[in-house]
Amino acid sequence: MLQRPDDLRRSDACQYKYSEKIGRRGPLALGMAKQIINMALSVDASTGRAMKRLGQSILLQTEDVQ
Protein backbone atom coordinates (compact mmCIF):
# COMPACT_ATOMS: atom_id res chain seq x y z
CA MET A 1 0.00 0.00 0.00
CA LEU A 2 1.28 3.46 -0.88
CA GLN A 3 1.79 5.65 2.15
CA ARG A 4 4.09 8.50 1.09
CA PRO A 5 4.95 10.46 -2.05
CA ASP A 6 8.24 8.51 -2.23
CA ASP A 7 6.25 5.29 -2.49
CA LEU A 8 4.23 6.74 -5.36
CA ARG A 9 7.37 7.76 -7.26
CA ARG A 10 8.84 4.29 -6.76
CA SER A 11 5.61 2.74 -7.97
CA ASP A 12 5.60 4.95 -11.08
CA ALA A 13 9.19 3.94 -11.83
CA CYS A 14 8.31 0.25 -11.51
CA GLN A 15 5.30 0.65 -13.78
CA TYR A 16 7.40 2.49 -16.35
CA LYS A 17 10.07 -0.25 -16.34
CA TYR A 18 7.37 -2.91 -16.72
CA SER A 19 5.73 -1.07 -19.62
CA GLU A 20 9.12 -0.81 -21.36
CA LYS A 21 9.62 -4.55 -20.91
CA ILE A 22 6.19 -5.30 -22.37
CA GLY A 23 6.80 -2.88 -25.24
CA ARG A 24 9.86 -4.87 -26.31
CA ARG A 25 7.75 -7.99 -26.78
CA GLY A 26 6.88 -9.07 -30.27
CA PRO A 27 3.71 -7.73 -31.88
CA LEU A 28 2.27 -11.23 -32.28
CA ALA A 29 2.52 -11.92 -28.55
CA LEU A 30 0.86 -8.63 -27.61
CA GLY A 31 -1.92 -9.10 -30.16
CA MET A 32 -2.53 -12.69 -29.12
CA ALA A 33 -2.62 -11.73 -25.43
CA LYS A 34 -5.18 -9.00 -26.09
CA GLN A 35 -7.40 -11.33 -28.12
CA ILE A 36 -7.23 -14.14 -25.55
CA ILE A 37 -8.01 -11.77 -22.67
CA ASN A 38 -11.01 -10.35 -24.52
CA MET A 39 -12.32 -13.80 -25.48
CA ALA A 40 -11.69 -15.25 -22.02
CA LEU A 41 -13.97 -12.65 -20.45
CA SER A 42 -16.99 -14.36 -22.00
CA VAL A 43 -16.18 -18.03 -21.28
CA ASP A 44 -15.63 -20.22 -18.24
CA ALA A 45 -12.21 -20.42 -16.55
CA SER A 46 -11.34 -23.82 -18.00
CA THR A 47 -11.97 -22.66 -21.56
CA GLY A 48 -9.98 -19.48 -20.89
CA ARG A 49 -7.00 -21.53 -19.73
CA ALA A 50 -7.28 -23.75 -22.82
CA MET A 51 -7.21 -20.66 -25.05
CA LYS A 52 -4.13 -19.42 -23.21
CA ARG A 53 -2.33 -22.74 -23.72
CA LEU A 54 -3.24 -22.75 -27.41
CA GLY A 55 -1.94 -19.21 -27.83
CA GLN A 56 1.31 -20.09 -26.10
CA SER A 57 1.86 -23.18 -28.21
CA ILE A 58 1.29 -21.17 -31.40
CA LEU A 59 3.60 -18.35 -30.33
CA LEU A 60 6.43 -20.71 -29.40
CA GLN A 61 6.79 -21.42 -33.11
CA THR A 62 7.25 -17.75 -34.08
CA GLU A 63 10.17 -15.32 -34.06
CA ASP A 64 8.52 -13.45 -31.17
CA VAL A 65 10.04 -16.03 -28.80
CA GLN A 66 13.49 -14.46 -29.23
C-alpha positions as CSV (number, residue, x, y, z in Angstrom):
1,M,0.0,0.0,0.0
2,L,1.3,3.5,-0.9
3,Q,1.8,5.6,2.2
4,R,4.1,8.5,1.1
5,P,5.0,10.5,-2.1
6,D,8.2,8.5,-2.2
7,D,6.3,5.3,-2.5
8,L,4.2,6.7,-5.4
9,R,7.4,7.8,-7.3
10,R,8.8,4.3,-6.8
11,S,5.6,2.7,-8.0
12,D,5.6,5.0,-11.1
13,A,9.2,3.9,-11.8
14,C,8.3,0.2,-11.5
15,Q,5.3,0.7,-13.8
16,Y,7.4,2.5,-16.4
17,K,10.1,-0.2,-16.3
18,Y,7.4,-2.9,-16.7
19,S,5.7,-1.1,-19.6
20,E,9.1,-0.8,-21.4
21,K,9.6,-4.6,-20.9
22,I,6.2,-5.3,-22.4
23,G,6.8,-2.9,-25.2
24,R,9.9,-4.9,-26.3
25,R,7.7,-8.0,-26.8
26,G,6.9,-9.1,-30.3
27,P,3.7,-7.7,-31.9
28,L,2.3,-11.2,-32.3
29,A,2.5,-11.9,-28.5
30,L,0.9,-8.6,-27.6
31,G,-1.9,-9.1,-30.2
32,M,-2.5,-12.7,-29.1
33,A,-2.6,-11.7,-25.4
34,K,-5.2,-9.0,-26.1
35,Q,-7.4,-11.3,-28.1
36,I,-7.2,-14.1,-25.6
37,I,-8.0,-11.8,-22.7
38,N,-11.0,-10.4,-24.5
39,M,-12.3,-13.8,-25.5
40,A,-11.7,-15.3,-22.0
41,L,-14.0,-12.6,-20.5
42,S,-17.0,-14.4,-22.0
43,V,-16.2,-18.0,-21.3
44,D,-15.6,-20.2,-18.2
45,A,-12.2,-20.4,-16.6
46,S,-11.3,-23.8,-18.0
47,T,-12.0,-22.7,-21.6
48,G,-10.0,-19.5,-20.9
49,R,-7.0,-21.5,-19.7
50,A,-7.3,-23.8,-22.8
51,M,-7.2,-20.7,-25.1
52,K,-4.1,-19.4,-23.2
53,R,-2.3,-22.7,-23.7
54,L,-3.2,-22.7,-27.4
55,G,-1.9,-19.2,-27.8
56,Q,1.3,-20.1,-26.1
57,S,1.9,-23.2,-28.2
58,I,1.3,-21.2,-31.4
59,L,3.6,-18.3,-30.3
60,L,6.4,-20.7,-29.4
61,Q,6.8,-21.4,-33.1
62,T,7.3,-17.7,-34.1
63,E,10.2,-15.3,-34.1
64,D,8.5,-13.5,-31.2
65,V,10.0,-16.0,-28.8
66,Q,13.5,-14.5,-29.2
